[in-house]
Each structure stands twice: as C-alpha cells, then as structure tokens.
Amino acid sequence: MATDGFARETEERLIRYAAIDTQSDETSSSSPSTERQFDLLRLLRDELAGMGAEAPRLTPYGTVLATIPGSAPAPTIAFLAHVDTAPQFNATGVRPRVIRAYDGGTITFPDDPALTLSPETSPYLAERRGDDIVTASGTTLLGADDKAGVAIIMTLARHLLAHPEIAHGPIRIAFTPDEEIGRGVHADLPRDLAADIAYTLDGAERGEIVYESFSADKAVIHIEGVSVHPGVARGKLVNALHLAAKIVDTLPQATLTPETTSGRQGFWHIYQMSGTSAAADLSIILRDFELDGLAAHGAL
Ligand SMILES: [Zn+2]
C-alpha cells in the first residue's frame, strides 16, 4: 500500500503524467514523432528546474537532460526513462484510478463494463494482492510504460536534491521520446548524457533487473500485384494478397516464432499484414541475442 512518502509521491506523479497524452507515431517522419510528447517533456524540464536540478534543458531532439550534483567522489550515473506511450491503443483522455489494497479478484473498468483484468489472464496480478493497483478507466491505455519510470526518477531527483547530505556521485537524468516505435536514442545522446554508467527504468516486474537485451530489426515487405479487371483477368492478374499469404506460409512457423521459442532464442514475428489485390505490405520484427542470428533472420 502507498503508505510511505516515496510511494505516495510516485503514485501522484504517475497519475499526473499518465493523464498527459504522449503517444508516439510510427508513420511520422519528424523527430520526436509527435508534437504532443513535448507537453510532458516541457513539464518535466520545468519541474526539475523547480526542484533545483542543475542545468535542466530540453534538447532539439526531444530529450530532457538535468544533473543532480554529486556530494561525494564517484562515477557519474545516469537514469533514463521514455515519455512516449504505445501507438497500438487509444491514448487520448487517460483517466487513471487507484484500486486500494487489491483483493486478488477481478478488476472491472468504469468506462467499459465488458472489460476485465484478472489473475487468470494476468498471473502477475495474483502476486500483487494487498498492493495498490493503478489502471486506466477502460477506453485508453494507462501508459505506466514508461511513466512509472519517469515518476520514480522524478521522485528520486526531488529527494536527493532536497537532501544534499546523502552521499552520491553526480547523477544525470534523461527523459527520451519515441521508444515505443523503435527509434532508439538520438546519436548525440551518449555524448550529451556524459555518464560513466546508465540505467533505464523501464522494467516489467517489481524488483527485476534486466542486464542484457536482444538486438532488433524490422522488416517491411512490399508486394506489387498486377491489377486487372476480374472479368478479363485470365493469364494477366497477379493478386498481391495471394502472394502475401504465400510468403507468410513459406516462413517457419513450428520454430523461430515468439510462441515456439523462449529464453535467448531469436525469432521472426509478423505483426501487421495489410493491402488489396493490387498491393500488400507485411511488417515483421526480428529479434536475436547474437548479431549473426539477427542477420540470418533478415536473410531468411
Ligand atoms: Zn517502455
């Protein structure tokens, strides 16, 4: 339960930041991909300035940087979190709400009575009985990924800036855009961050530390058919949808997919298929823990 000051402050920040729409857009060519991400980025820069953080700034590539000055000789450590939320679900009008002392039962949503969340479908919930649970209201995502990370870093910054007697080295803070659309950080960020060690707060389960990651590629297959009126199509029409289906059917399915692999095994995963008989597109993500493996998925 949110009984101590840190938990209360983190909860308050999460709810406040989650209500701000910061959805990124995979189809955009601008950087950041959406203007709305600046709504939260500017707020965070201003809040860091209000706390007394050193040199808070918003870079032209849409990243907030600030420093908590060191109080003892130690390496410079950086903490990062991303401000954008996933493009796959409605992110406008987020109304976070808190379920106090979760009883382990089925959670319902005020804005969508048909929607439920339960330990049967989300086993991790069963382990969180007695905790306070924050959810959206049913018509939007919540965006705790990664506004929980943002809220934790902001709470940490506020506390350390108010207590310079706590011994620590220089701490750098970075809030970045467009993580959900796989852009990666801007090429200038490692230089601008100027940290010896960096941690991203963007985890899944409480208490978990992830110390390795796969390498990721995306493949887009564009198929041009030959469009001919069906009435006179014999021997001429080439249907792009047939070709798309054949390509998918040709790729491995009993192996090398997320549902048939685990641990450090790599995979290919088709997540979007769209088109008409004239033209079709397949969007595929590729994942592997070895660069050779990633290249092999791409070659496939
Ligand atoms: Zn995330």
Boltz pocket constraint, residues with backbone or C-beta under 6 A from the ligand:
constraints:
  - pocket:
      binder: B
      contacts: [[A, 82], [A, 145], [A, 146], [A, 179], [A, 202]]
      max_distance: 6.0
